[in-house]
Amino acid sequence: MTYRVVQWTTGNVGTRSVIAVQANPQLELVGCYAWSPDKVGRDVGELCGLDPLGVVATDDVDALLALRPDAVLYNPKWPDVDEMCRILEAGVNVVATAGFITGHALGEGRQRLIDACAKGGTSVFGSGMNPGFLNLLGLVSAGICDRVDSITMLESVDSTGYDSPDTERATGFGMAMDSPGLQERVARSSAVFGDAVWLTGEALGVELDEVRCEAEFATTTEPVDLVSWTIEPGQVAGVAASWQGWYDGRLLIDLRVRWRKGRTLEPDWKVEHGYVVNVGGRPNVRTKLTIAPPADFVATSLQDYMVLGMVITSLPAVNAVPAVVEARPGIVTYNDLPLIASRGFVSPRAG
């Protein structure tokens, strides 16, 4: 079966989604939503660095829904509940990378999405690398234990090559250390990580008492050039956040991020350059996931390497499209779907 897909935006992640859809024989790109006016009327292939695909980007939502796609690959920077509900109520499933896992972070918007799914007979699913795939890795790692005392999942990276000031400033980068409400700023902007903690608790079969966020920061001693903006000396260039799920008076689930920029961080945080899961229990389990370019990967700058980050963000969603289309209506997570595999992406020849 071929699943008809509308791509929602062609930013960094959306571009990789388009490329993946084109490469996958299970998926057919039938439309594309253009967020910025300068992209309206342009071929999606041109927007994503491909040959023309014969699909033109538009900001006409009614026209896109009239195509009756099976799913929308929803890749804007931030989730828009009104937008998502409109798609779901029209009978189109949503597979998102934009700040959505369980919907808890959306407050009252979560129930609106549930109602929209019921009206349209549709499903909404969210993933990405983290939150998303890392949490699935945590659950898989705990699957060999006959007692689970704790699960810690850590994303620990130098993100200097990631140039996205809107999303970065929202988490505190470039702010003064004494900025009012810096902790709260991180908690608001990273609230979707709390979603992943709720997801993990549900998978473990427990009802968490509380999910909360704690954060710490580091500054740079020299300017950090991020291409489109600069973090000045004394400003935040390191953010570490811990989204914690408490159960029965103890910390059971700890989803951590440690992001640094540049080589002049104070204090000089060390990073793992990857993703680490530690399960405390019987037995203790440590799993580390590292990302590296293939032999044929061409990069001339740190920014070029960030393409890999966009790939690992978009593909958990792209690969999930068939399962989400076939899923029950409502908010669905990895707890509800069958194994998500890279079906359709096996290279036709070695290398």
C-alpha positions in Angstrom: 0.0 0.0 0.0 1.2 3.5 -0.8 0.4 6.3 1.7 -0.4 9.7 0.4 1.5 12.4 2.4 1.3 16.2 2.7 4.5 17.9 3.9 3.8 20.7 6.4 6.7 23.2 6.0 10.1 22.8 4.4 12.5 24.1 7.0 15.5 22.1 8.2 13.6 19.1 9.4 10.9 19.4 6.8 13.5 19.3 4.0 14.8 16.0 5.3 11.2 14.7 5.5 10.6 15.5 1.8 13.9 13.8 0.8 12.9 10.7 2.9 9.4 10.6 1.5 10.7 10.7 -2.1 13.1 7.9 -1.4 10.5 5.6 0.2 8.3 3.6 -2.2 5.6 3.3 0.5 5.0 7.0 0.6 3.8 9.5 -2.1 4.2 13.2 -1.7 0.9 14.8 -2.9 1.1 18.3 -1.4 3.1 20.8 0.7 2.2 23.6 3.0 4.3 26.8 2.6 4.7 28.7 5.9 6.5 31.7 4.4 5.0 33.7 1.5 8.2 33.5 -0.6 7.8 29.7 -0.9 4.3 29.8 -2.2 4.0 28.6 -5.8 7.5 27.0 -5.9 8.2 23.4 -6.6 8.9 21.4 -3.5 11.9 19.8 -5.1 13.5 23.2 -5.7 12.8 24.2 -2.0 14.5 21.1 -0.8 17.5 20.9 -3.1 16.1 18.2 -5.3 15.1 18.0 -9.0 11.5 19.3 -9.6 8.9 16.9 -8.1 5.8 18.3 -9.8 4.4 19.3 -6.4 3.9 23.0 -5.7 4.0 24.5 -2.2 0.9 26.4 -1.2 -0.6 28.2 1.8 -4.1 27.2 0.9 -5.0 24.7 3.7 -8.4 23.8 2.2 -6.8 22.9 -1.1 -4.3 20.6 0.7 -7.0 18.9 2.7 -9.1 18.4 -0.4 -6.3 16.2 -1.7 -7.5 13.7 0.9 -4.0 12.7 2.0 -3.6 9.8 4.5 -1.3 11.9 6.7 0.4 15.2 7.2 4.1 15.2 8.1 3.9 18.1 10.6 7.4 19.8 10.9 7.0 23.5 12.0 9.1 24.8 14.8 6.2 24.9 17.3 2.9 23.0 17.4 -0.2 25.0 16.6 -3.3 23.3 18.2 -5.8 25.2 16.0 -3.9 24.0 12.9 -3.5 20.4 14.1 -7.2 20.2 15.0 -8.3 21.5 11.6 -6.2 18.8 9.9 -7.4 16.0 12.2 -11.1 17.0 12.0 -10.8 16.8 8.2 -10.0 13.1 8.4 -6.2 13.4 8.0 -3.7 11.8 10.4 -0.9 13.9 11.8 2.7 12.7 12.3 4.6 15.4 14.1 8.1 16.4 15.1 7.0 19.8 16.5 6.9 19.7 20.2 4.4 16.9 20.6 4.6 13.5 22.2 1.5 13.0 24.5 0.1 16.5 24.4 0.5 17.0 28.2 2.6 20.1 27.4 -0.3 21.7 25.6 -2.6 22.1 28.6 -6.2 22.3 27.4 -5.0 21.8 23.9 -4.5 18.1 24.6 -8.3 17.5 25.0 -9.0 19.6 21.9 -6.7 17.2 19.9 -8.4 14.2 21.4 -11.8 15.6 20.4 -10.6 16.5 16.9 -9.3 12.9 16.5 -12.7 11.5 17.6 -14.5 13.8 15.1 -12.2 13.0 12.2 -11.6 9.3 13.0 -7.9 10.1 13.0 -4.7 9.7 14.9 -1.9 12.1 16.0 1.6 10.8 16.8 4.7 12.7 17.7 8.4 11.7 17.8 11.9 12.9 16.8 15.3 11.9 18.1 14.7 13.4 21.6 12.1 13.4 22.8 11.0 10.4 20.8 13.4 7.8 19.7 15.7 8.1 22.8 12.7 7.3 25.0 12.0 4.2 23.0 15.6 3.2 23.4 15.2 3.7 27.2 12.2 1.4 27.2 14.0 -1.2 25.1 17.0 -1.1 27.4 14.8 -1.7 30.4 13.1 -4.7 28.7 15.8 -7.1 29.8 15.4 -6.3 33.5 13.2 -8.1 36.0 13.4 -5.0 38.3 13.5 -1.4 37.3 14.7 1.1 40.0 15.3 4.0 37.7 15.7 5.1 34.0 18.0 8.0 33.1 18.1 9.1 29.4 20.6 11.7 28.4 21.2 13.8 25.3 24.7 15.3 25.6 26.0 17.2 22.6 27.9 20.2 21.4 25.3 22.0 19.2 27.5 24.8 18.0 26.6 23.9 14.4 22.9 24.2 15.0 21.9 27.7 13.9 18.3 28.3 14.9 18.1 31.5 17.1 14.3 31.3 17.6 14.4 27.9 19.2 17.8 28.4 20.9 16.9 31.7 22.6 13.7 30.2 23.8 15.7 27.7 25.9 18.0 30.5 27.4 20.9 30.6 25.0 22.3 34.1 24.7 20.6 35.3 27.9 22.3 36.9 30.8 22.8 34.5 33.8 20.8 36.8 36.0 17.9 37.1 33.6 14.6 36.9 35.5 12.7 33.7 35.1 15.5 31.8 33.3 14.6 28.5 34.9 10.9 29.0 34.0 12.0 29.9 30.4 13.7 26.5 30.0 10.7 24.7 31.6 8.3 26.3 29.2 10.3 25.9 26.0 11.3 22.3 26.8 7.9 21.2 28.2 7.6 18.5 25.5 10.4 16.6 27.3 7.9 16.3 30.2 5.6 14.5 27.7 8.3 11.9 27.2 8.5 11.3 30.9 4.8 10.7 31.1 5.1 8.3 28.1 7.9 6.4 29.9 5.9 6.1 33.1 2.9 4.8 31.2 5.0 2.2 29.4 6.4 1.0 32.8 2.8 0.7 34.1 3.0 3.3 36.8 1.1 6.5 37.5 3.7 9.2 38.2 3.1 11.4 41.3 4.8 14.4 39.6 6.8 15.6 36.6 9.0 18.6 37.1 11.9 20.4 35.5 15.2 21.6 36.9 17.9 23.4 35.0 21.5 24.8 35.2 23.5 27.0 33.0 27.0 27.8 31.8 28.4 31.0 30.1 31.0 31.6 27.4 34.2 33.6 28.1 34.6 34.5 24.4 32.1 35.3 21.6 30.5 32.3 20.0 29.7 32.8 16.3 26.6 30.8 15.3 26.5 32.2 11.7 23.2 34.2 12.0 23.8 35.4 15.6 26.4 35.5 18.3 26.5 34.6 22.0 28.6 37.2 23.7 30.9 36.7 26.7 29.0 36.3 30.0 25.9 35.1 28.2 24.4 31.6 28.5 26.2 29.1 26.1 25.4 25.9 28.0 22.0 24.6 29.1 21.4 21.5 31.1 17.8 20.5 31.9 16.4 17.5 33.8 12.8 16.5 33.4 12.0 14.2 36.3 9.2 11.7 36.9 8.7 11.0 40.6 7.0 7.9 41.8 6.4 6.6 45.3 8.6 9.3 46.8 11.6 8.6 44.6 13.0 9.8 41.3 12.1 7.0 38.8 12.6 8.7 35.4 15.1 11.3 34.6 15.2 12.7 31.0 18.3 15.0 30.8 19.7 17.2 28.1 23.2 18.8 28.2 23.8 21.2 25.4 26.9 23.3 25.0 28.1 25.8 22.3 31.7 26.7 21.6 35.0 25.8 23.3 35.1 28.5 25.9 32.3 27.3 28.3 32.6 28.2 32.0 32.2 25.8 33.7 33.7 23.6 31.0 31.0 20.9 30.7 32.1 17.6 29.1 29.6 16.1 26.7 29.1 12.5 25.6 28.6 13.5 21.9 25.5 11.2 21.8 22.7 9.7 23.7 23.1 7.5 26.9 20.6 5.4 28.7 21.2 4.1 32.2 18.8 1.7 33.7 19.2 1.0 37.4 17.7 -2.4 38.4 18.5 -6.1 37.9 20.6 -6.0 35.9 22.0 -2.4 35.6 22.0 -1.5 31.9 24.0 1.2 30.0 23.2 1.9 26.4 25.0 4.5 24.3 23.9 5.7 20.9 26.4 7.7 18.8 25.8 9.3 15.4 28.5 9.4 12.8 28.5 10.2 9.0 28.8 7.5 6.4 31.9 7.2 4.3 30.3 9.0 1.4 29.1 12.0 3.4 30.5 15.3 2.2 30.8 18.2 4.7 32.9 21.3 4.7 31.6 22.9 7.9 30.1 22.2 11.3 26.8 23.3 9.9 27.0 20.7 7.2 27.2 18.0 9.8 24.0 19.2 11.4 22.2 17.7 8.4 22.6 14.4 10.3 20.7 15.9 13.2 17.8 16.8 10.9 17.8 13.3 9.5 17.5 11.6 12.9 14.8 14.1 13.9 12.7 13.6 10.8 13.0 9.9 10.2 11.3 8.6 13.3 8.2 10.5 12.1 8.5 9.5 8.4 9.0 5.8 9.2 5.9 5.9 11.5 3.4 7.1 8.8 2.0 3.7 7.8 1.6 2.6 11.5 -0.1 5.9 12.4 -2.5 5.7 9.5 -3.5 2.2 10.6 -3.7 3.1 14.3 -6.9 3.6 16.4 -8.2 7.2 16.5 -6.7 9.5 19.2 -3.3 10.4 20.5 -1.0 7.5 19.9 2.6 6.9 21.1 5.2 4.2 20.8 3.2 2.3 23.5 0.4 1.9 20.9 2.2 1.3 17.7 3.9 -1.8 16.3 7.7 -1.9 15.7 8.7 1.1 13.6 11.4 0.1 11.1 13.2 1.7 8.1 11.0 -0.2 5.6 11.8 1.0 2.1 15.2 2.5 2.9 17.5 -0.5 2.3 20.3 0.5 -0.1 20.1 -1.2 -3.4 23.8 -2.1 -3.3 26.5 -2.3 -0.7 28.0 1.0 0.2 
